[in-house]
Amino acid sequence: MAPFSTPSPEPQDNPATYVGLSAEAAERRARERGWTTVRSLPPGAIVTMEYRVGRLNFEVADGTVRRSWKG
């Protein structure tokens, strides 16, 4: 059986700092800061609830990040 790999540590970053940015600027900043997965979602989107280390989620309306959260 293959050994389990240890996930990379999550970036030390506050998701609230992305609110108000354009979706493009927010994604660029998130990737520069080390987030491995960046997900932009429309308001009210149905998403799975599993927590994924290294993923940053954006709720985007009219091209602007309205909400941001980890996992």
Distance bins in CASP14 RR format, pairs under 12 A and 6 or more apart:
PFRMAT RR
TARGET T0000
AUTHOR 0000-0000-0000
RMODE 2
METHOD distances of the structure
MODEL  1
5 53 0 0 0 0 0 1 0 0 0 0 0
6 53 0 0 0 0 0 1 0 0 0 0 0
7 36 0 0 0 0 1 0 0 0 0 0 0
7 37 0 0 0 0 0 1 0 0 0 0 0
7 51 0 0 0 0 0 1 0 0 0 0 0
7 52 0 0 0 0 1 0 0 0 0 0 0
7 53 1 0 1 0 0 0 0 0 0 0 0
7 54 1 0 0 1 0 0 0 0 0 0 0
7 55 0 0 0 0 0 1 0 0 0 0 0
7 71 0 0 0 0 0 1 0 0 0 0 0
8 34 0 0 0 0 1 0 0 0 0 0 0
8 35 0 0 0 0 0 1 0 0 0 0 0
8 36 1 0 0 1 0 0 0 0 0 0 0
8 37 0 0 0 0 0 1 0 0 0 0 0
8 52 0 0 0 0 0 1 0 0 0 0 0
8 53 1 0 0 1 0 0 0 0 0 0 0
8 54 1 0 0 1 0 0 0 0 0 0 0
8 55 0 0 0 0 0 1 0 0 0 0 0
9 34 0 0 0 0 0 1 0 0 0 0 0
9 35 0 0 0 0 0 1 0 0 0 0 0
9 36 0 0 0 0 0 1 0 0 0 0 0
9 53 0 0 0 0 1 0 0 0 0 0 0
9 54 0 0 0 0 1 0 0 0 0 0 0
10 30 0 0 0 0 0 1 0 0 0 0 0
10 33 0 0 0 0 0 1 0 0 0 0 0
10 34 0 0 0 0 1 0 0 0 0 0 0
10 35 0 0 0 0 1 0 0 0 0 0 0
10 36 0 0 0 0 1 0 0 0 0 0 0
10 37 0 0 0 0 0 1 0 0 0 0 0
10 51 0 0 0 0 0 1 0 0 0 0 0
10 52 0 0 0 0 1 0 0 0 0 0 0
10 53 1 0 1 0 0 0 0 0 0 0 0
10 54 1 0 1 0 0 0 0 0 0 0 0
10 55 0 0 0 0 1 0 0 0 0 0 0
10 56 0 0 0 0 1 0 0 0 0 0 0
10 70 1 0 0 1 0 0 0 0 0 0 0
10 71 0 0 0 0 1 0 0 0 0 0 0
11 17 0 0 0 0 0 1 0 0 0 0 0
11 18 0 0 0 0 0 1 0 0 0 0 0
11 29 0 0 0 0 0 1 0 0 0 0 0
11 30 0 0 0 0 1 0 0 0 0 0 0
11 31 0 0 0 0 0 1 0 0 0 0 0
11 32 0 0 0 0 1 0 0 0 0 0 0
11 33 1 0 1 0 0 0 0 0 0 0 0
11 34 1 0 1 0 0 0 0 0 0 0 0
11 35 1 0 1 0 0 0 0 0 0 0 0
11 36 0 0 0 0 1 0 0 0 0 0 0
11 37 0 0 0 0 0 1 0 0 0 0 0
11 38 0 0 0 0 0 1 0 0 0 0 0
11 53 0 0 0 0 0 1 0 0 0 0 0
11 54 1 0 0 1 0 0 0 0 0 0 0
11 55 0 0 0 0 0 1 0 0 0 0 0
11 56 0 0 0 0 1 0 0 0 0 0 0
11 70 0 0 0 0 1 0 0 0 0 0 0
11 71 0 0 0 0 0 1 0 0 0 0 0
12 33 0 0 0 0 1 0 0 0 0 0 0
12 34 0 0 0 0 1 0 0 0 0 0 0
12 35 0 0 0 0 0 1 0 0 0 0 0
12 54 0 0 0 0 0 1 0 0 0 0 0
12 70 0 0 0 0 0 1 0 0 0 0 0
13 26 0 0 0 0 0 1 0 0 0 0 0
13 29 0 0 0 0 1 0 0 0 0 0 0
13 30 1 0 0 1 0 0 0 0 0 0 0
13 31 0 0 0 0 0 1 0 0 0 0 0
13 32 0 0 0 0 0 1 0 0 0 0 0
13 33 1 0 1 0 0 0 0 0 0 0 0
13 34 1 0 0 1 0 0 0 0 0 0 0
13 35 1 0 0 1 0 0 0 0 0 0 0
13 38 0 0 0 0 0 1 0 0 0 0 0
13 54 0 0 0 0 1 0 0 0 0 0 0
13 56 1 0 0 1 0 0 0 0 0 0 0
13 68 0 0 0 0 1 0 0 0 0 0 0
13 69 0 0 0 0 0 1 0 0 0 0 0
13 70 0 0 0 0 1 0 0 0 0 0 0
14 29 0 0 0 0 0 1 0 0 0 0 0
14 30 0 0 0 0 0 1 0 0 0 0 0
14 33 0 0 0 0 0 1 0 0 0 0 0
14 56 0 0 0 0 0 1 0 0 0 0 0
14 68 0 0 0 0 1 0 0 0 0 0 0
14 69 0 0 0 0 0 1 0 0 0 0 0
14 70 0 0 0 0 1 0 0 0 0 0 0
15 21 0 0 0 0 0 1 0 0 0 0 0
15 26 0 0 0 0 1 0 0 0 0 0 0
15 29 0 0 0 0 0 1 0 0 0 0 0
15 30 0 0 0 0 1 0 0 0 0 0 0
15 33 0 0 0 0 0 1 0 0 0 0 0
15 35 0 0 0 0 1 0 0 0 0 0 0
15 38 0 0 0 0 0 1 0 0 0 0 0
15 54 0 0 0 0 0 1 0 0 0 0 0
15 55 0 0 0 0 0 1 0 0 0 0 0
15 56 1 0 0 1 0 0 0 0 0 0 0
15 57 0 0 0 0 1 0 0 0 0 0 0
15 58 0 0 0 0 1 0 0 0 0 0 0
15 59 0 0 0 0 0 1 0 0 0 0 0
15 65 0 0 0 0 1 0 0 0 0 0 0
15 67 0 0 0 0 1 0 0 0 0 0 0
15 68 1 1 0 0 0 0 0 0 0 0 0
15 69 1 0 1 0 0 0 0 0 0 0 0
15 70 1 0 1 0 0 0 0 0 0 0 0
15 71 0 0 0 0 1 0 0 0 0 0 0
16 26 0 0 0 0 0 1 0 0 0 0 0
16 56 0 0 0 0 0 1 0 0 0 0 0
16 58 0 0 0 0 0 1 0 0 0 0 0
16 65 0 0 0 0 0 1 0 0 0 0 0
16 66 0 0 0 0 0 1 0 0 0 0 0
16 67 0 0 0 0 1 0 0 0 0 0 0
16 68 1 0 0 1 0 0 0 0 0 0 0
16 69 0 0 0 0 1 0 0 0 0 0 0
16 70 0 0 0 0 0 1 0 0 0 0 0
17 25 0 0 0 0 0 1 0 0 0 0 0
17 26 0 0 0 0 1 0 0 0 0 0 0
17 29 0 0 0 0 1 0 0 0 0 0 0
17 30 0 0 0 0 1 0 0 0 0 0 0
17 33 0 0 0 0 1 0 0 0 0 0 0
17 56 0 0 0 0 0 1 0 0 0 0 0
17 58 0 0 0 0 0 1 0 0 0 0 0
17 65 0 0 0 0 1 0 0 0 0 0 0
17 68 0 0 0 0 1 0 0 0 0 0 0
18 24 0 0 0 0 0 1 0 0 0 0 0
18 25 0 0 0 0 1 0 0 0 0 0 0
18 26 1 0 1 0 0 0 0 0 0 0 0
18 27 0 0 0 0 1 0 0 0 0 0 0
18 28 0 0 0 0 0 1 0 0 0 0 0
18 29 1 0 0 1 0 0 0 0 0 0 0
18 30 1 0 0 1 0 0 0 0 0 0 0
18 31 0 0 0 0 0 1 0 0 0 0 0
18 33 0 0 0 0 1 0 0 0 0 0 0
18 35 0 0 0 0 0 1 0 0 0 0 0
18 38 0 0 0 0 1 0 0 0 0 0 0
18 40 0 0 0 0 0 1 0 0 0 0 0
18 56 1 0 0 1 0 0 0 0 0 0 0
18 57 0 0 0 0 1 0 0 0 0 0 0
18 58 1 0 0 1 0 0 0 0 0 0 0
18 59 0 0 0 0 0 1 0 0 0 0 0
18 60 0 0 0 0 0 1 0 0 0 0 0
18 64 0 0 0 0 0 1 0 0 0 0 0
18 65 1 0 1 0 0 0 0 0 0 0 0
18 66 0 0 0 0 1 0 0 0 0 0 0
18 67 0 0 0 0 1 0 0 0 0 0 0
18 68 1 0 1 0 0 0 0 0 0 0 0
18 69 0 0 0 0 1 0 0 0 0 0 0
18 70 0 0 0 0 0 1 0 0 0 0 0
19 25 0 0 0 0 0 1 0 0 0 0 0
19 26 0 0 0 0 1 0 0 0 0 0 0
19 58 0 0 0 0 1 0 0 0 0 0 0
19 59 0 0 0 0 1 0 0 0 0 0 0
19 60 0 0 0 0 0 1 0 0 0 0 0
19 61 0 0 0 0 0 1 0 0 0 0 0
19 64 0 0 0 0 1 0 0 0 0 0 0
19 65 1 0 1 0 0 0 0 0 0 0 0
19 66 1 0 0 1 0 0 0 0 0 0 0
19 67 1 0 0 1 0 0 0 0 0 0 0
19 68 1 0 1 0 0 0 0 0 0 0 0
19 69 0 0 0 0 0 1 0 0 0 0 0
20 26 1 0 0 1 0 0 0 0 0 0 0
20 29 0 0 0 0 0 1 0 0 0 0 0
20 58 0 0 0 0 0 1 0 0 0 0 0
20 59 0 0 0 0 0 1 0 0 0 0 0
20 60 0 0 0 0 0 1 0 0 0 0 0
20 61 0 0 0 0 0 1 0 0 0 0 0
20 62 0 0 0 0 0 1 0 0 0 0 0
20 63 0 0 0 0 1 0 0 0 0 0 0
20 64 1 0 1 0 0 0 0 0 0 0 0
20 65 1 0 1 0 0 0 0 0 0 0 0
20 66 1 0 0 1 0 0 0 0 0 0 0
20 67 0 0 0 0 1 0 0 0 0 0 0
20 68 0 0 0 0 1 0 0 0 0 0 0
21 27 0 0 0 0 1 0 0 0 0 0 0
21 28 0 0 0 0 1 0 0 0 0 0 0
21 29 1 0 0 1 0 0 0 0 0 0 0
21 30 0 0 0 0 1 0 0 0 0 0 0
21 40 0 0 0 0 0 1 0 0 0 0 0
21 58 0 0 0 0 1 0 0 0 0 0 0
21 60 0 0 0 0 1 0 0 0 0 0 0
21 63 0 0 0 0 1 0 0 0 0 0 0
21 64 1 0 0 1 0 0 0 0 0 0 0
21 65 1 0 1 0 0 0 0 0 0 0 0
21 66 0 0 0 0 0 1 0 0 0 0 0
21 67 0 0 0 0 0 1 0 0 0 0 0
21 68 0 0 0 0 1 0 0 0 0 0 0
22 28 0 0 0 0 1 0 0 0 0 0 0
22 29 0 0 0 0 0 1 0 0 0 0 0
22 40 0 0 0 0 0 1 0 0 0 0 0
22 58 0 0 0 0 0 1 0 0 0 0 0
22 60 0 0 0 0 1 0 0 0 0 0 0
22 61 0 0 0 0 0 1 0 0 0 0 0
22 62 0 0 0 0 1 0 0 0 0 0 0
22 63 1 0 1 0 0 0 0 0 0 0 0
22 64 1 0 0 1 0 0 0 0 0 0 0
22 65 1 0 0 1 0 0 0 0 0 0 0
22 66 0 0 0 0 0 1 0 0 0 0 0
23 29 0 0 0 0 0 1 0 0 0 0 0
23 30 0 0 0 0 0 1 0 0 0 0 0
23 38 0 0 0 0 1 0 0 0 0 0 0
23 39 0 0 0 0 0 1 0 0 0 0 0
23 40 1 0 1 0 0 0 0 0 0 0 0
23 41 0 0 0 0 0 1 0 0 0 0 0
23 42 0 0 0 0 0 1 0 0 0 0 0
23 57 0 0 0 0 0 1 0 0 0 0 0
23 58 1 0 0 1 0 0 0 0 0 0 0
23 59 0 0 0 0 1 0 0 0 0 0 0
23 60 1 0 1 0 0 0 0 0 0 0 0
23 61 0 0 0 0 1 0 0 0 0 0 0
23 62 0 0 0 0 1 0 0 0 0 0 0
23 63 1 0 1 0 0 0 0 0 0 0 0
23 64 1 0 0 1 0 0 0 0 0 0 0
23 65 1 0 0 1 0 0 0 0 0 0 0
23 66 0 0 0 0 0 1 0 0 0 0 0
23 68 0 0 0 0 0 1 0 0 0 0 0
24 30 0 0 0 0 0 1 0 0 0 0 0
24 31 0 0 0 0 0 1 0 0 0 0 0
24 38 0 0 0 0 0 1 0 0 0 0 0
24 40 0 0 0 0 1 0 0 0 0 0 0
24 58 0 0 0 0 0 1 0 0 0 0 0
24 60 0 0 0 0 1 0 0 0 0 0 0
24 63 0 0 0 0 1 0 0 0 0 0 0
24 64 0 0 0 0 0 1 0 0 0 0 0
24 65 0 0 0 0 0 1 0 0 0 0 0
25 31 0 0 0 0 0 1 0 0 0 0 0
25 32 0 0 0 0 0 1 0 0 0 0 0
25 38 0 0 0 0 0 1 0 0 0 0 0
25 40 0 0 0 0 0 1 0 0 0 0 0
25 58 0 0 0 0 0 1 0 0 0 0 0
25 60 0 0 0 0 0 1 0 0 0 0 0
25 63 0 0 0 0 0 1 0 0 0 0 0
25 64 0 0 0 0 1 0 0 0 0 0 0
25 65 0 0 0 0 1 0 0 0 0 0 0
26 32 0 0 0 0 0 1 0 0 0 0 0
26 33 0 0 0 0 0 1 0 0 0 0 0
26 35 0 0 0 0 0 1 0 0 0 0 0
26 38 1 0 0 1 0 0 0 0 0 0 0
26 39 0 0 0 0 0 1 0 0 0 0 0
26 40 0 0 0 0 1 0 0 0 0 0 0
26 56 0 0 0 0 1 0 0 0 0 0 0
26 57 0 0 0 0 0 1 0 0 0 0 0
26 58 1 0 1 0 0 0 0 0 0 0 0
26 59 0 0 0 0 0 1 0 0 0 0 0
26 60 0 0 0 0 1 0 0 0 0 0 0
26 63 0 0 0 0 1 0 0 0 0 0 0
26 64 0 0 0 0 1 0 0 0 0 0 0
26 65 1 0 1 0 0 0 0 0 0 0 0
26 66 0 0 0 0 0 1 0 0 0 0 0
26 67 0 0 0 0 0 1 0 0 0 0 0
26 68 1 0 0 1 0 0 0 0 0 0 0
27 33 0 0 0 0 0 1 0 0 0 0 0
27 34 0 0 0 0 0 1 0 0 0 0 0
27 35 0 0 0 0 1 0 0 0 0 0 0
27 37 0 0 0 0 0 1 0 0 0 0 0
27 38 1 0 1 0 0 0 0 0 0 0 0
27 39 0 0 0 0 1 0 0 0 0 0 0
27 40 1 0 0 1 0 0 0 0 0 0 0
27 56 0 0 0 0 1 0 0 0 0 0 0
27 57 0 0 0 0 0 1 0 0 0 0 0
27 58 1 0 0 1 0 0 0 0 0 0 0
27 60 0 0 0 0 1 0 0 0 0 0 0
27 63 0 0 0 0 0 1 0 0 0 0 0
27 65 0 0 0 0 1 0 0 0 0 0 0
27 68 0 0 0 0 0 1 0 0 0 0 0
28 34 0 0 0 0 0 1 0 0 0 0 0
28 35 0 0 0 0 0 1 0 0 0 0 0
28 38 0 0 0 0 1 0 0 0 0 0 0
28 58 0 0 0 0 0 1 0 0 0 0 0
28 65 0 0 0 0 0 1 0 0 0 0 0
29 35 0 0 0 0 1 0 0 0 0 0 0
29 38 0 0 0 0 1 0 0 0 0 0 0
29 56 0 0 0 0 1 0 0 0 0 0 0
29 58 0 0 0 0 0 1 0 0 0 0 0
29 65 0 0 0 0 0 1 0 0 0 0 0
29 68 0 0 0 0 0 1 0 0 0 0 0
30 36 0 0 0 0 1 0 0 0 0 0 0
30 37 0 0 0 0 1 0 0 0 0 0 0
30 38 1 0 1 0 0 0 0 0 0 0 0
30 39 0 0 0 0 1 0 0 0 0 0 0
30 40 0 0 0 0 0 1 0 0 0 0 0
30 54 0 0 0 0 1 0 0 0 0 0 0
30 55 0 0 0 0 1 0 0 0 0 0 0
30 56 1 0 1 0 0 0 0 0 0 0 0
30 57 0 0 0 0 1 0 0 0 0 0 0
30 58 0 0 0 0 1 0 0 0 0 0 0
30 65 0 0 0 0 1 0 0 0 0 0 0
30 68 0 0 0 0 1 0 0 0 0 0 0
30 70 0 0 0 0 0 1 0 0 0 0 0
31 37 0 0 0 0 1 0 0 0 0 0 0
31 38 1 0 0 1 0 0 0 0 0 0 0
31 54 0 0 0 0 0 1 0 0 0 0 0
31 56 0 0 0 0 1 0 0 0 0 0 0
32 38 0 0 0 0 0 1 0 0 0 0 0
32 56 0 0 0 0 0 1 0 0 0 0 0
33 54 0 0 0 0 0 1 0 0 0 0 0
33 56 0 0 0 0 1 0 0 0 0 0 0
34 53 0 0 0 0 0 1 0 0 0 0 0
34 54 1 0 0 1 0 0 0 0 0 0 0
34 55 0 0 0 0 0 1 0 0 0 0 0
34 56 0 0 0 0 1 0 0 0 0 0 0
35 52 0 0 0 0 0 1 0 0 0 0 0
35 53 0 0 0 0 0 1 0 0 0 0 0
35 54 1 0 1 0 0 0 0 0 0 0 0
35 55 1 0 0 1 0 0 0 0 0 0 0
35 56 1 0 1 0 0 0 0 0 0 0 0
35 57 0 0 0 0 1 0 0 0 0 0 0
35 58 0 0 0 0 0 1 0 0 0 0 0
35 68 0 0 0 0 0 1 0 0 0 0 0
35 69 0 0 0 0 0 1 0 0 0 0 0
35 70 0 0 0 0 1 0 0 0 0 0 0
35 71 0 0 0 0 1 0 0 0 0 0 0
36 52 0 0 0 0 1 0 0 0 0 0 0
36 53 0 0 0 0 1 0 0 0 0 0 0
36 54 1 0 1 0 0 0 0 0 0 0 0
36 55 1 0 0 1 0 0 0 0 0 0 0
36 56 0 0 0 0 1 0 0 0 0 0 0
36 70 0 0 0 0 0 1 0 0 0 0 0
36 71 0 0 0 0 0 1 0 0 0 0 0
37 51 0 0 0 0 0 1 0 0 0 0 0
37 52 1 0 0 1 0 0 0 0 0 0 0
37 53 0 0 0 0 1 0 0 0 0 0 0
37 54 1 0 0 1 0 0 0 0 0 0 0
37 55 1 0 1 0 0 0 0 0 0 0 0
37 56 1 0 0 1 0 0 0 0 0 0 0
37 57 0 0 0 0 1 0 0 0 0 0 0
37 58 0 0 0 0 0 1 0 0 0 0 0
37 70 0 0 0 0 0 1 0 0 0 0 0
37 71 0 0 0 0 1 0 0 0 0 0 0
38 52 0 0 0 0 0 1 0 0 0 0 0
38 54 0 0 0 0 1 0 0 0 0 0 0
38 55 1 0 0 1 0 0 0 0 0 0 0
38 56 1 0 1 0 0 0 0 0 0 0 0
38 57 0 0 0 0 1 0 0 0 0 0 0
38 58 1 0 0 1 0 0 0 0 0 0 0
38 60 0 0 0 0 0 1 0 0 0 0 0
38 65 0 0 0 0 0 1 0 0 0 0 0
38 68 0 0 0 0 1 0 0 0 0 0 0
38 69 0 0 0 0 0 1 0 0 0 0 0
38 70 0 0 0 0 0 1 0 0 0 0 0
38 71 0 0 0 0 0 1 0 0 0 0 0
39 45 0 0 0 0 1 0 0 0 0 0 0
39 47 1 0 0 1 0 0 0 0 0 0 0
39 48 0 0 0 0 0 1 0 0 0 0 0
39 52 0 0 0 0 1 0 0 0 0 0 0
39 54 0 0 0 0 0 1 0 0 0 0 0
39 55 1 0 0 1 0 0 0 0 0 0 0
39 56 1 0 0 1 0 0 0 0 0 0 0
39 57 1 0 1 0 0 0 0 0 0 0 0
39 58 1 0 0 1 0 0 0 0 0 0 0
39 59 0 0 0 0 1 0 0 0 0 0 0
39 60 0 0 0 0 1 0 0 0 0 0 0
39 65 0 0 0 0 0 1 0 0 0 0 0
39 68 0 0 0 0 0 1 0 0 0 0 0
39 69 0 0 0 0 0 1 0 0 0 0 0
39 70 0 0 0 0 0 1 0 0 0 0 0
39 71 0 0 0 0 1 0 0 0 0 0 0
40 47 0 0 0 0 0 1 0 0 0 0 0
40 55 0 0 0 0 0 1 0 0 0 0 0
40 56 0 0 0 0 1 0 0 0 0 0 0
40 57 0 0 0 0 1 0 0 0 0 0 0
40 58 1 0 1 0 0 0 0 0 0 0 0
40 59 0 0 0 0 1 0 0 0 0 0 0
40 60 1 0 1 0 0 0 0 0 0 0 0
40 61 0 0 0 0 0 1 0 0 0 0 0
40 63 0 0 0 0 1 0 0 0 0 0 0
40 64 0 0 0 0 0 1 0 0 0 0 0
40 65 0 0 0 0 1 0 0 0 0 0 0
40 66 0 0 0 0 0 1 0 0 0 0 0
40 67 0 0 0 0 0 1 0 0 0 0 0
40 68 0 0 0 0 0 1 0 0 0 0 0
41 47 1 0 0 1 0 0 0 0 0 0 0
41 48 0 0 0 0 0 1 0 0 0 0 0
41 55 0 0 0 0 0 1 0 0 0 0 0
41 56 0 0 0 0 0 1 0 0 0 0 0
41 57 1 0 0 1 0 0 0 0 0 0 0
41 58 1 0 0 1 0 0 0 0 0 0 0
41 59 1 0 1 0 0 0 0 0 0 0 0
41 60 1 0 0 1 0 0 0 0 0 0 0
41 61 0 0 0 0 0 1 0 0 0 0 0
41 63 0 0 0 0 0 1 0 0 0 0 0
41 65 0 0 0 0 0 1 0 0 0 0 0
41 66 0 0 0 0 0 1 0 0 0 0 0
41 67 0 0 0 0 1 0 0 0 0 0 0
41 68 0 0 0 0 0 1 0 0 0 0 0
41 69 0 0 0 0 0 1 0 0 0 0 0
42 57 0 0 0 0 0 1 0 0 0 0 0
42 58 0 0 0 0 0 1 0 0 0 0 0
42 59 1 0 0 1 0 0 0 0 0 0 0
42 60 1 0 0 1 0 0 0 0 0 0 0
42 61 1 0 0 1 0 0 0 0 0 0 0
42 62 0 0 0 0 0 1 0 0 0 0 0
42 63 0 0 0 0 0 1 0 0 0 0 0
42 65 0 0 0 0 0 1 0 0 0 0 0
42 66 0 0 0 0 0 1 0 0 0 0 0
42 67 0 0 0 0 0 1 0 0 0 0 0
43 58 0 0 0 0 0 1 0 0 0 0 0
43 59 1 0 1 0 0 0 0 0 0 0 0
43 60 0 0 0 0 1 0 0 0 0 0 0
43 61 1 0 1 0 0 0 0 0 0 0 0
43 62 0 0 0 0 1 0 0 0 0 0 0
43 63 0 0 0 0 0 1 0 0 0 0 0
43 64 0 0 0 0 0 1 0 0 0 0 0
43 65 0 0 0 0 0 1 0 0 0 0 0
43 66 1 0 0 1 0 0 0 0 0 0 0
43 67 0 0 0 0 1 0 0 0 0 0 0
44 59 1 0 0 1 0 0 0 0 0 0 0
44 60 0 0 0 0 0 1 0 0 0 0 0
44 61 0 0 0 0 1 0 0 0 0 0 0
44 66 0 0 0 0 0 1 0 0 0 0 0
44 67 0 0 0 0 0 1 0 0 0 0 0
45 57 0 0 0 0 1 0 0 0 0 0 0
45 58 0 0 0 0 0 1 0 0 0 0 0
45 59 1 0 0 1 0 0 0 0 0 0 0
45 60 0 0 0 0 1 0 0 0 0 0 0
45 61 0 0 0 0 0 1 0 0 0 0 0
45 66 0 0 0 0 0 1 0 0 0 0 0
45 67 0 0 0 0 0 1 0 0 0 0 0
47 55 0 0 0 0 0 1 0 0 0 0 0
47 57 1 0 0 1 0 0 0 0 0 0 0
47 58 0 0 0 0 0 1 0 0 0 0 0
47 59 0 0 0 0 1 0 0 0 0 0 0
47 69 0 0 0 0 0 1 0 0 0 0 0
47 71 0 0 0 0 1 0 0 0 0 0 0
48 55 0 0 0 0 0 1 0 0 0 0 0
48 57 0 0 0 0 0 1 0 0 0 0 0
48 71 0 0 0 0 0 1 0 0 0 0 0
49 57 0 0 0 0 0 1 0 0 0 0 0
49 69 0 0 0 0 0 1 0 0 0 0 0
49 71 0 0 0 0 1 0 0 0 0 0 0
50 57 0 0 0 0 0 1 0 0 0 0 0
50 71 0 0 0 0 1 0 0 0 0 0 0
51 57 0 0 0 0 0 1 0 0 0 0 0
51 69 0 0 0 0 0 1 0 0 0 0 0
51 70 1 0 0 1 0 0 0 0 0 0 0
51 71 1 0 1 0 0 0 0 0 0 0 0
52 69 0 0 0 0 0 1 0 0 0 0 0
52 70 0 0 0 0 1 0 0 0 0 0 0
52 71 1 0 1 0 0 0 0 0 0 0 0
53 70 0 0 0 0 1 0 0 0 0 0 0
53 71 1 0 0 1 0 0 0 0 0 0 0
54 69 0 0 0 0 0 1 0 0 0 0 0
54 70 1 0 0 1 0 0 0 0 0 0 0
54 71 1 0 0 1 0 0 0 0 0 0 0
55 68 0 0 0 0 0 1 0 0 0 0 0
55 69 0 0 0 0 1 0 0 0 0 0 0
55 70 1 0 0 1 0 0 0 0 0 0 0
55 71 1 0 1 0 0 0 0 0 0 0 0
56 65 0 0 0 0 0 1 0 0 0 0 0
56 67 0 0 0 0 0 1 0 0 0 0 0
56 68 1 0 0 1 0 0 0 0 0 0 0
56 69 1 0 0 1 0 0 0 0 0 0 0
56 70 1 0 0 1 0 0 0 0 0 0 0
56 71 1 0 0 1 0 0 0 0 0 0 0
57 65 0 0 0 0 1 0 0 0 0 0 0
57 66 0 0 0 0 0 1 0 0 0 0 0
57 67 0 0 0 0 1 0 0 0 0 0 0
57 68 1 0 0 1 0 0 0 0 0 0 0
57 69 1 0 1 0 0 0 0 0 0 0 0
57 70 1 0 0 1 0 0 0 0 0 0 0
57 71 1 0 0 1 0 0 0 0 0 0 0
58 64 0 0 0 0 1 0 0 0 0 0 0
58 65 1 0 1 0 0 0 0 0 0 0 0
58 66 0 0 0 0 1 0 0 0 0 0 0
58 67 1 0 0 1 0 0 0 0 0 0 0
58 68 1 0 1 0 0 0 0 0 0 0 0
58 69 0 0 0 0 1 0 0 0 0 0 0
58 70 0 0 0 0 0 1 0 0 0 0 0
58 71 0 0 0 0 0 1 0 0 0 0 0
59 65 1 0 0 1 0 0 0 0 0 0 0
59 66 1 0 1 0 0 0 0 0 0 0 0
59 67 1 1 0 0 0 0 0 0 0 0 0
59 68 1 0 0 1 0 0 0 0 0 0 0
59 69 0 0 0 0 1 0 0 0 0 0 0
60 66 1 0 0 1 0 0 0 0 0 0 0
60 67 0 0 0 0 1 0 0 0 0 0 0
60 68 0 0 0 0 1 0 0 0 0 0 0
61 67 0 0 0 0 1 0 0 0 0 0 0
END
